[in-house]
Amino acid sequence: MIGLVNLLGEINPVPWARSQMAFTLAFHIILVPLGVSWGAMTLIANYKAIKHDDKDALLLAQRWSKYMAVTFAVGAVTGTVLSLEFGLLWPRFMGQWGQVFGVPFAFEGLFFLTEAIFISIYIFGWKRLKPWAHFWSGVPIVIAGIFGSASVISANAWMNAPSGFTLNSAGEVVEVDPFEVIFNDAMPLMAAHMIVAAYVVGGFMVASVYAVGMLRGRRDRYHRLGFLIPFTVACIAIPIQMGVGDSLARWVYENQPMKFAAIELVPETSSDVPETLFGYLNDDGEVVGGIPIPGLASILSDPSDGTATVIQGLDSFPEDARPTIRQVNVVHLAWDIMVGLGTLLFLLSLWYWGTWIFRKDMPQSKLFLIIASSAGFLAVVCMEAGWVVSEVGRQPWIVYNLMKVEDAATANTGVWITFIAVLGLYTALGITTIMVLRGMSRRFRLQHEAGQPDDAEGDDVPYGPSAPPDSSHGDKDGEKVLTS
Amino acid sequence: MATAAALVLFFAITMYAIFAGADFGAGFWDLVAGGTDRGAGPRGVIDHSIAPVWEANHVWLIFMLIVLWSCFPVAFASITLTMFVPLTIIALGIVLRGASFAFRKAVLNTRSRRRFGAVFATSSVMVPYCMGAIAGGIASGRVPDGGVAGDPVDSWVNPTSILGGVLAVCVTAFLAATYLVFDAHRLSDVDMVEYFRRRALGASVVAGVVAFAGIFVLASDAEYLFDGLTSRALPLVIVSLVCGVGALWLLIRQNHRGARLAAIGAVVSVIVAWGVAQWDDILPESLTVDDAAAPNGTITAVLVATGLVLVIIGPSFALLYALDQKGLLPEESVPEPTPNT
C-alpha cells in the first residue's frame, strides 16, 4: 500500500484536476442554455397554442417539454458533480474562500430548487392542469433560470474581480459583505453576457434540429414553427450579445489588463496596437503569423482616444503572475473563434431579419437552411470558446491576484484516475443522451405515421406508464434531434 | 450565528434524507423487484411515485453542500480531502442514477429499459451507502481539522462507516417502502399495497436490528458519539425508537398514512440525534461549530437564502407534492392534440 502511494505520489494532481474541472464544465455548459432558454421557447409555443387554439404549437410545446425532461435531468446531475468537484479538486480554494465564493451559490441553490420544482409541475402537468394554470406553472422556470445563471456567474465573476471581504494579517477571511461579493465589479456584464448567450445558443441549437428536418423535406407547419420560434429568439438575442460582449471586452481592458493582453496578443506595452487575427506567440514571446489590422485593437479599446490608446503588454506583469505563452495562445485563438463565429451568427440573423422585412417571410433557400442547421453547433463552439477566454485568461490565478490555481488544488494524487473515469462516463453519457433524444423523436414520428399518440406503448414493453386513451391523429412528421 | 448555520445545515440534511432518501430507497426496491415480468408491477409504482419529484428532491443535496462550504469552509475542505474516494463514487453514482432514470422513462424498448433500470437501481444503493459511510467517518472523529486529509481508506472503511452505510441503505429502503405503500394505495393497486407493505415491515425489522447492532459498534468505535447519544441525545433516540415501532404497528394495522408519518419521524429523529450527540463539534473531537464558522456576513446571506427557500420553496414544494398526491401530475403521457385540418 505504501509503495503504491509513493508511486502515485509522483503524479502531480494539478494538471489532472484542471483537466477534470475543464472537461466537466465544458460538458455541463452545453446543457445550460437549454435549461435557461428552452423553457421560455416552450412557453412561447404554449402561449400560441392556447391563445390561437394552435394544435401544431401545442404538439411542439408538449414534445419540447419531454425533451427538456431529459436534458434537465442530465444538467442537474452534471451540475451536482461540479459542486462536489469544488471540494474534491480545489479543497484549499474552498477552505480559504468558500465563505466568500459560496455566497452567490446560496442563492443559486434557491433558484435551482425553484426551477426543479416548477419544471416537474410543468412537464407532468399537461394532462390534468387547466391550460392557463399550466402555462403559468412554466413561468417560474424562466425566471429562476435567469436568476440562477446570474448567481453562478456572479461566483465566477468574483474569481475575476474578488471583492466584499476583509483579510487579517494571516491572510484569513475575517469579514464578508455578501452584497459586495454578489454584485462584484465583473458580475453585471459577465452575467448579462452568459444569460444572453443562453438564449443565443439554446435558440440556435433547437432551431438547427428543425432546419435539418426542413432540409429533409419536412416542410409542414409544425417544422416551420419548430424552426421559427427558437430561431427568432436567437436572432433577437445575438445583436444584443454583440453589444454586451463589446462592453465586457472594454471592462476587461480596464480591469484585467493581463487577460486583455492575452486576448489581443500584446507582448509589449504600446499604443497603436494592431488587432491580430489568428497568429501566435513563439517561445521568445514574439507575435508570429496572423493578419494584423493596424491600430484596431487600440481603437476598439477606447474609441475616444483612437490609435493613441495604450494597451498594457504581457511584459508589464511578472512572469509567474501571468499566463504562460501556451495559455496566451489558447486565449487568443479562443477569442478569435468566439468573435468570428459570433459575427457569423450575427450576419445570419441579418439575413433572416432582412428577408422578413423585404419578403415578409423567412429565407427559403437551401443555403440558408444549411447554414441554419449548423448554427446550433457553431453557437456551442462560440460559447465554449468564450468560456475558455474567460477561464484560461485568468491563469495562473484561481482568485485574481490572490490565489494561484496550483495553491488551490487537492494534494490527492488519485485525481488522474477519477479524470479517466469521468472522461469515460461523460462520453457514454453524452452519446446516450443524443441517442435517447433521437430515439424519442423517431418514435414520435413513427407513432404519428401510425396514427398513435406520442406515448403509445410498443407491444414488447412489460412495464411503464399506461397508455392514455387513444385519440385520432393526422399524418404528420415528427422531428429529428441533433442529427448533425 | 454559527448555531443558526448548523441548524440550516441539519435542516438541509434532513430534507435530503426524507425526500431524496425515499427516492434512493425506491431504487433499492427496483433492484430487488426481480425479472422483467415479475418486477413490472412494483417498477410501475416506483416510476409513478418518484418521477415527478426526484429532481426537486435531489437539489437538497446541492443546497446542503452549499451551506457546508459557505458556512463551514474548513470542515468542507477537510471532509472532501479525506473522503475523496467515497465522494467520487457518490458523484459518479449520482450521474449514473439520475441520467439512467430519465433515460429509462424516455425509451420504450425492453432491453434498453432493463439496462438503464439496472444502472439506476445499482447506483441507488451505492450512493446512500457511501453517504452513510461518510457520515460514519465524520461522526467517529476520523476527519481531522485544518483542511488536511485524514486516512484515505480507514476514514470510510471502518466499523462506524460500515454501520452508517448499511443503516442508510436500510433506512432509505424502509422509508421508500412506506411511501410506496401509500402511493400504491392511491393508485388503488391492491396487490402492490400488500407487496410494499410486506417489504416495509421487513425493512423496518432489518433497520431495527442494524440499529441495535449499531449500539455495540458505536460503543467501541465511536465513543464520543456514543456518549452523546446515551446522554443529551437520548430523548431523540427514544423518539426514533418509538416512531420506528409505531410505524411497524401502523403498517400491521394497515394505517398507511400514519405509518408513513411515523417512518419520517423515525428518520428525522435519528438525524437530529446525530447532530445533538456530536454538538458542539462539527468534526467530532477536532473542530467545533464555532471555530469552523464563516464570518457573520456569509452566514447572514445563507440565512436570508434559507428564509427565501422557506417562503418561496416551501409553498412550491407543497404545491408539487399536493398536485402529485392528488394525481394531477399523472405521467409524462399527454393526450395528443388533434391537428388542424
Interface residues (C-beta under 8 A of the other chain):
Chain A: A49 D54 K55 D56 L58 L59 Q62 K66 A69 V70 F72 A73 V74 A76 V77 T78 G79 T80 V81 S83 L84 E85 F86 G87 L88 P91 R92 M94 G95 Q96 W97 G98 Q99 V100 G102 V103 F105 A106 F107 E108 G109 L110 F112 L113 T114 A116 I117 F118 I119 S120 I121 I123 F124 G125 W126 K127 R128 L129 P140 G164 F165 V173 V174 E175 V176 D177 P178 V181 I182 R221 T410 A411 N412 G414 T418 A421 V422 L425 Y426 L429 T432 T433 V436 L437 G439 M440 R443 P453 D454 D455 E457 G458 D460 V461 P462 Y463 G464 P465 S466 A467 P468 P469 S471 S472 H473 G474 K476
Chain B: T36 D37 G39 A40 G41 R43 G44 D47 H48 A51 P52 V53 E55 A56 H58 V59 W60 L61 I62 F63 L65 I66 V67 W69 S70 C71 P73 V74 F76 A77 S78 I79 T80 L81 F84 V85 L87 T88 I90 A91 L92 I94 V95 L96 R97 G98 A99 F101 A102 F103 K105 A106 V107 L108 N109 T110 R113 G147 A149 P152 A294 P295 N296 G297 T298 T300 A301 V302 V304 A305 T306 L308 V309 I312 I313 S316 F317 L319 L320 L323 D324 G327 L328 L329 P330 E331 E332 S333 V334 P335 E336 P337 T338 P339 N340 T341
